[in-house]
Amino acid sequence: MSQERHLVARPQKLIAFLQTLDSGSRSGKSLRRILEDNVCKVNGRVERFGSVCLQKGDVVELASFWKSHRPATQKPLETLYEDGLIRLVDKPIGWVCSKENCQKEFQGRWQLVHRLDRDTTGVLLLARPKAQESLMKLFADRAVEKKYLALVDGIPREEEGIRDTYLVKKSAFEGQTIWGSGGKAEGLHAMTRWKVLARGKNASLLECMPITGRTHQIRVHLAEMGHPILVDRQYAGCFRSSYYATRPLLHASQLCIPWQGGHVTGQSPLPLDMRQAIFELEMEVGHLREFFGKDPHEHRRHKRQDDEYAEKVE
């Protein structure tokens, strides 16, 4: 994805600098919303705050589409599977996994069994209140198989591996706890299996299988490997890849649950923004047809675009 580069001539706030580039056509509030979608770098670091002070000689890089960019609107949660007690939904970007949102969305009929980060897409499990506790125990007992797809910065030397550490609280960032590996005595055990599925321009597509389910586990482990998720600003400031993403490119692609004597598997195809990134990063993905198949949802929006991407993979 192409980008604009600008040299700062005098000290000023980033928002004022952007308004100059935009000829004052957008309000400061509008530009701040655009910055939240990771379209700007200052001296190589992703910057989301318009209040940051630029100095003479700083380099501001902007995604080529920044002037026409419009923050995404919230999509609904679409159902992948449902019976009388459990419901697997396809979580969109920006939907916050909270009791309040669940209450608002489902009027108390369905409750969260686990959580995904705000900008992580993919399979999310809900349950009727009477089944919630038993399903949460399945997660605690590591009986649920989880698979994620992550677009990461750089190219790992190994084809696959296991990251096995203990996570501790390190600091805070924009009101969220930042986790990192620490000592066994004070840490929470975290284990992630990973393997490379495809490689491209300074980036790779990885499949990650978390054995445990710690907060930010995959994000921490990949960043500590030197291959943070594109663009995970909480765990990496600089990236080798110049690709601009409006969120950390992590997707919960599959969830397999032991259920009523058998198994229920929910699968979510790659969202459009990750498909676009894969093609723009020039990755060979012909062997990954399963992730680009036609959408199994009966009433999915954007089906025409999904089918076009599927044809490209073929």
NORMOJO-V460927 format. One line per field, one symbol per residue. phi: phi as a letter, one per 40 degrees, with the letter a starting at -180 (. if undefined). psi: psi as a letter, one per 40 degrees, with the letter a starting at -180 (. if undefined). burial: b if it has 24 or more other ideal C-beta (glycine too) atoms within 12 Angstrom, else e. A space follows every 10 residues. Layout:
# NORMOJO-V460927
phi: ???
psi: ???
burial: ???
This chain:
# NORMOJO-V460927
phi: .cabbbccca cacdcccccc ccfgcbcccc ccccdccgcb bbfgbcbbbc ccccbdgcbb bbddcccccb dccccccbcc aabcbbabbc cccgcccacc cccccbfgcb bcbabbcdbc chcbcbacdc bdcccccccc cgcccbbbbb cbcgbcccca abbbabcbcb abafgbcbba cacccbcbcb bbcaacbaba cfaabbbbbc ccbcdgdccc cccccgbccc bcccbacbbc ccccbcaccb bccabbbcaf gbbbbbbbcd cdcccccdcc cfccbdcbdc cbccccccbc cgcccccccc cccc
psi: hiiihhhhdi hiiddddddd defeeiiddd dddddeffeh ihfehhhehe eihiiheihh hiideddehh hiihiihihd ihaedihhih hihehhgidd dddddefedi ihdaiiideh iahhhiiide eddddddddd efehhhhihh hihahididi ahhhahhihd aihfeihhii haiddeihhh hhiiihdiia hfiihihhgh difihedddd ddddeegihh ggddehdiid iehhieihgh hgdihhhhhf eaihhhhhih iddddddddd efihedefdd eeiihehdfh ifdddddddd ddd.
burial: beeeebebee eebbbebbbe beeeebeeee bbebbbbbbb bbeeebbbeb ebebeeebeb bbbeebeebe eeeeeebbbb beeebbbbbb bbbbbebeee ebeebeeeeb bbbbbbbbbb bbbbbbbeee bbeebbebbe eeebbbbbbb bbbbbbeeee eebebbbbee eeeeeeebbb beeeeeebbb bbbbebbbbb bebbbbbbbb bbbbbbbbbb bbbbbebbbb bbbbbbebbe bbbbbbbbbb bbbbbbbebe eeebbbbbbb bbbbbbbbbb bebebeebee bbeebebeeb eeeeebeebb eebe
